[in-house]
């Protein structure tokens, strides 16, 4: 059986004009929305306590605390999308 000819392969040299490309994940909205939800929730709870339960919604009573924590929880939910 005849042997095949050996071919010498040249070493790979990357092109000189190659530049690093920054790949964006497209999730620039996550941090601002997350922080906004945290701040809205915090402001809701602080407003409720400072105004002695007359603001933001007086008819809801102590449910205002749950609404504030709901905004904060939504902020944590959005934070799972951050890369």
C-alpha positions in Angstrom: 0.0 0.0 0.0 1.6 3.3 -1.0 2.0 6.0 1.6 0.3 9.3 1.1 2.5 12.4 0.8 2.9 14.4 3.9 1.7 18.0 3.6 3.2 20.6 5.8 0.5 22.9 7.1 1.4 26.4 7.8 0.9 27.8 11.2 -2.3 29.9 11.7 -1.7 33.6 12.0 -4.8 35.7 12.7 -5.5 38.6 10.4 -3.8 41.9 11.4 -7.0 43.9 11.0 -9.1 41.9 13.5 -10.5 44.1 16.3 -12.3 43.0 19.5 -16.0 43.3 19.2 -18.0 43.9 22.3 -21.1 41.8 22.4 -24.1 43.5 24.0 -26.6 41.3 25.8 -29.4 43.7 25.0 -30.5 43.9 28.6 -29.7 47.5 29.4 -33.3 48.0 30.6 -32.9 45.6 33.5 -30.9 47.7 36.0 -33.0 50.9 35.7 -36.3 49.0 35.9 -35.1 47.0 38.9 -33.9 50.1 40.8 -37.1 51.9 39.9 -39.2 49.1 41.3 -37.1 49.0 44.5 -37.5 52.7 45.0 -41.2 52.8 44.3 -41.8 50.0 46.8 -39.6 51.7 49.4 -41.3 55.1 48.8 -44.8 53.4 49.0 -44.0 51.9 52.4 -42.3 55.0 53.8 -45.2 57.2 52.6 -47.6 54.9 54.3 -45.8 55.1 57.6 -45.0 58.8 57.5 -48.5 59.9 56.8 -50.0 57.6 59.5 -51.8 55.4 57.0 -53.6 58.2 55.2 -51.6 57.9 52.0 -51.0 56.3 49.4 -54.5 54.6 49.5 -56.3 55.1 52.8 -59.0 52.5 52.1 -56.4 49.7 51.8 -55.1 50.1 55.3 -52.3 47.7 56.1 -52.5 46.2 52.6 -50.4 49.2 51.5 -47.4 47.5 53.1 -48.0 44.4 51.0 -48.2 46.6 47.9 -44.9 48.2 48.7 -43.3 44.8 49.3 -44.9 43.6 46.0 -43.0 46.3 44.1 -39.8 45.3 45.9 -40.4 41.6 45.0 -41.1 42.6 41.4 -37.7 44.3 41.5 -36.1 41.1 42.6 -37.9 39.2 39.9 -36.6 41.6 37.3 -33.1 41.2 38.7 -33.0 37.6 37.6 -32.8 38.8 34.0 -29.6 40.7 34.7 -26.4 39.3 33.0 
